[in-house]
């Protein structure tokens, strides 16, 4: 059957994801996680004495994914609207008559589907964390290597002040460090077991504490967190995970946009690793397009869009939603595949990034000293006052632009400047290498975080 989605396309799939993450979220994996939920529930109920003690192991040994008839499951799901009732029918038929009676005991469809989804997300987050650390290591190396490599810092796409390329990499890295912290914090909030029955009250297991004991044991069986209350219609945990992926995508998108612009011919400061024919044009032989960065940028937009879907999914009616929950079926798998794909592309681009330090220096000097206008202003301020110093330097910058001369030469024609600073002092102020502020120390501060 042909694919209609770029992330599953046999043509595009390697750009927008990896086989590792697809195997976590494909149909077979999902049904196996549903079976894991059903068998874990039976074991938990046996352990708690809610069903006979031997039934849990009997159901676990009999109910296996390899015996599932997927054609039958697909056809019956189309009729029912959910896959769990059709799945339970097949699981019951795999068990003997006694054990079959206890499959899906006291559970509701959403209990099983939520557990399956959480188990997938748990594995998905482990993959995200590993790749996030890989990308961070690549950025750590770049930040350290180029800590003292000056380049033009730009605001509104104009030269602003000198920075170092290591500083830029450390800014990118700092956001990824915070994402690693967010990931650690969200796990206990969002990776919750689900077991509530029809309306979440666990009434199917009686008025005592049997249901609560089973839920606690079920969480232990699946290595998930036992919540204080059923969360069928409290979808903040799911929304937090997908929005975390969107935040991660936003940081990667910012990084990618910088790389795209910096790799343009007019800048020529970086380029993605060279692989023959990668980024090639069908008509322009000279082209080496920044393909990884372009894919990352697209991925970041998809992730932000999906974040809106799960936020909409939070707005559900009463004790069981009449529809918004379905949005998660689309957003969760796609977001994980897209996020992992973006991380994979980022690590490829950054681990072999070609950095043209010579061109960075040329670009830094290309505005003939204008980039240190603030440095000169601050140097003159103690003599002239900040406002007057600003006006004098502003006029010199204007003359430099219009007369195609250096800022230093224009400043030397100003009596207010020469009466305040000697030529050596002025040359020092006009040297971009002398106006890097605390950028290098901040690189060290960011790099020190990994050792804490």
Protein Blocks (a to p, Z undefined) as FASTA:
>chain_A
ZZfbfklpmklmmmnocfklmmmmmmklmmmmmmmmmmmmmmmmmmnomacfklmmmmmm
mmcfklpcfklmmmmmmmnopaklmmmmmmmmmpcfklmmmgophiafklmmmmmmmmmm
mmmmmmmmmmmmmmmmmmmmmmmmmmmmccdddeehiafbdcdfklmmmmmmmmmmmmmm
mmmmmmmmmmccddebjnonommnojblmlmmmmmmmmmmnopacdfbdcklmcklmmmm
mmmmmmmmmmmmmmmmmmmmmmpmklomaccdddehiapafklmkbccdfklmmmmmmmm
mmmmmmmmmmmmmmcghjbdcklmmmmmmmmmmmmmmmmmmmmmmmmmmmmoccdfklmm
mmmmmnnomlmmmmmmmmmmmmnojklmmmmmmmmmmmmmmnopafklmmmmpmklmmmp
cfklmmmmmpmklmnojmlmmmmmmmmmmmZZ
